Amino acid sequence: MSESALLQINGIHKTYDHPVEPVSVLRGVDLSLSRGQSLSIMGPSGCGKSTLLHLIGTLDEPGMGTVSIDGRDPFSLSEPELARFRNQVIGFVFQDHHLLPQYSVMENVLLPTHAFPVETDTETRARKLLARVSLEHRLDHRPAELSGGERQRVAIARALINSPALMLCDEPTGNLDGKTADAVAELLFDLHKEENNVLVMVTHSPELAGKCDRSMRLRDGLLVDA
């Protein structure tokens, strides 16, 4: 493993059971990324992009291979330890914002801090993040009162609330119109640079992929340079 790598995966395989025959989705994926780097992953629908992102994000476990994040093997942890690790080290932004409709913008952003409370002033950070995504005037609004772009910006602030070392984005602009998608993408990359984290983004958009330091494609279960 590279000493400077924050994310290192080696020989990742993933196969799903099927009534006819097993379906092999990932067939030996290798990847190494250092803090401050960004990577886009492209490929046709159903090729395994989201599966790979879920494995990196510890939401699923590989059949074979190793994953190291910030020098730790997350799959060697107990379930409570893994939940804490995921909460504090990894941030997620999905195509759908997944905001809770009954909670305000501020409450949604603070949600990740409730599972494993820390001593830092999370409310102050939440306010700073919401100001950074230009939503400081929307703290008490509910998701239904926001536009699609505003909801996604809340989701980005929520993903960053615990200062994660690794940010994972699955089609983060897929549900937005062109102008709004461009604005959200610019915000994502600006915050990535400010936070100096590792950013891994699954996208169908060549324009979005081109903004990353590296672009790769998932082809026949392997990551190859785009």
Salt bridges, closest charged atoms under 4 A:
ASP60 OD1 - LYS14 NZ 3.32
ASP96 OD1 - HIS97 NE2 3.81
GLU123 OE2 - ARG127 NH2 3.28
GLU150 OE2 - ARG138 NH2 3.31
GLU171 OE2 - HIS204 ND1 2.51
GLU194 OE2 - ARG132 NH2 2.72
GLU195 OE1 - ARG125 NH2 3.11
